[in-house]
Each structure stands twice: as C-alpha cells, then as structure tokens.
Amino acid sequence: MSQQQRNLAEAESSPAAVPGETPPAYRPAQSDDDARSTAAAATGAGSGPARDQTEEKSGKKRRLQYPPAPEPLSVPVIDNHAHLDFRDGQIAVSVQQALEAARAVGVLGALCVGYDVASSEFSVTAAEEHPQLKAAVALHPNDAPVLAAQGDYDAAFARIAELARHDQVVAIGETGLDFYRTGEEGIAAQRRSFEDHIALAVERGLALQIHDRDAHAEVVEVLDAAPALPRAVVFHCFSGDAELARICNANGWYMSFAGTVTFKNAHALREALAVADPQLILVETDTPFLTPHPHRGQPNAPYLIPQTMRFMAEVRETGLDSLCQQVMLNTTQAYGSWT
C-alpha cells in the first residue's frame, strides 16, 4: 500500500464530521460536570499564553465561539503550522481532541510550531505523544531582541539547538524578521537570530519555517546571503504579493497559505497564490489565529483547513482533490514522511 493509500485509509477510518455543526470538543460545556470533564481531558494542552479576546486593529470584542465544521476533504492534507499550546475562547480542548476533530474532516495531522523555549518543549512533547504531529522549534523574531537585551538569548538558543536533535523535530521555526512589532533598535538582534536559526536548520538537515511580517525584501536578502540554505525553506503564513511568489518559485521556496488568503482585502495575496508554482504550495491554520472568512476573528483550529483549501482551489481554478493531492505531496517533500 502506498503512503497516499495509507493516508486515505486513515482519513476514512475517522468518525464522520457533521458539516455545519461545531465539533463536540469545541462546544461550550452544558453543565458543571461537562466543564470539569472537558478541563480534565485537556490536561497538558493550552498551557501557553491566552489569545487576546479583543481584535487587534478595531479593539472590538471577538466572538469566542468556534466555527462549524466544513465539508470534509476527500483527499487528506496536513496543517503546516499550528500552535496547539495557545488558549483561546472559553473551551479547553486537548491535543487529542483537536487531532480527532481535524482527522474527521480529512486533516491527518499538523506541524506543532514553537516560538520560544517553553512552546518548543511543548511541541516536542506533543509530537512524542501523538504520531499525527511533527514538531518545529525556534525563538520567535519578536522574542529574540527581548532575550538579547536581557542577556538570555544565547542560553535560550542553546536549548532550541538541543531540542532540534529530537527525532520528531522536522523544522526550525518559526524564525525570521518582523518589522511590524519590533522597532529599529531590535532589528540587529532579529537578524542575528534569523541567521543562527538558518545555520541550525542546515546543520541538523531540517526544514526552515519563516515568519515574515513587513520584511519581505530583508528576508530574501538574508536568505540570499546565507552560506547555505536548509533542505526546505517555507514562508509560513505567506503574506507577499505576486512578485515575492515569483521569487519563491525561482528559488524553490515553499509558500504556506493560511486563512488570510480568504480575507476580503487580500487581493495581492490571491494574486500570489494564482502564480505560485503548484509544487511549492502548502496550507496552514496558524491556529488559533487567522480564521478563514466568514469566521474571521473567531478561534481557529486545524479542523477548519478544508475551508481554506476550497477557497484556494477556486483561486487556482483547479479541482479540489488534485490540489489537496499536490499539497500533501509537497508537505512530505518539505518535511519527510508523515508517519
């Protein structure tokens, strides 16, 4: 049996999703007993920070209810980027529950991504306990300047390098440059950290997951200047335009599209998706952020990947099944077999 056949068999063996209904694990508890049961089931999950319950730009209160499940995919895919340690809304969902809800709609697993030492340790532990997960470890570009100013960067990076030796780690990330939240005074520390993470990915033979916010040209500059590049370079939550997509095409860099591609004002992002090399396209949630339209602002979860995939197929003017098959192949090309 081929890997694709095994993936299909796994998806078919999962409980059928009920389109239009929120998966049970993501629904509010109906009683005190339900609440205690849910909290007990979620032990070990949601141990990271809580997502802000107001919208970043408008300051309005967010809707904290999880969206309904979309129609399942016929051909399964992997969520390329998820933060399963984050808490959001009022529901405590275990990693196992999140994976079961995802699998029921044809999402066979996820890359659990670190952004500091604690979350990277969480990702490794989660991947040890759940074969549907792989781990990525790193220091976030917005954390690097803070750690450097405190004199803690070297120790933190040494721990990331130690975690990178784990068998379940397939990528270094998320790392990169972020000029949206970090000012001029922190850019040098960000760049040093980015370069360190690139070198670590090369040393360990791992993929690289890039966080690029308002820094497209500078990220490309660092990649071009690197003595060597990792086995796979992935732009997580790709946010560039068609020009950056063509640069990625030319260099063989992967572009991972999130729910942002469905946002009403994301015209340039959709143009980028339209010209992206199909062999370089990935899909992600960035859970619990970036929930696809029309549920923008609500909590996100891996089970919502089919909504983004359907939208991507429309933009690409291609069949959903063929795009899913290509995305799954790309995922295994970037990270290796997902077993």
Secondary structure, 3 states (H helix, E strand, C coil): CCHHHHHHHHHHHCCCCCCCCCCHHHCCCCCHHHHHHHHHHCCCCCCCCECCCECCCCCCECCCCCCCCCCCCCCCEEEEEECCCCECCCCCCCHHHHHHHHHCCCEEEEEEECCCHHHHHHHHHHHHHCCCEEEEECCCCCCHHHHHHHCCHHHHHHHHHHHCCCCCEEEEEEEEEECCCCCHHHHHHHHHHHHHHHHHHHHHCCEEEEEEECCHHHHHHHHHHCCCCCCCEEECCCCCCHHHHHHHHHHCCEEEECHHHHCCCCHHHHHHHHHCCHHHEEECCCECCCCCCCCCCCCCCHHHHHHHHHHHHHHHCCCHHHHHHHHHHHHHHHHCCCC
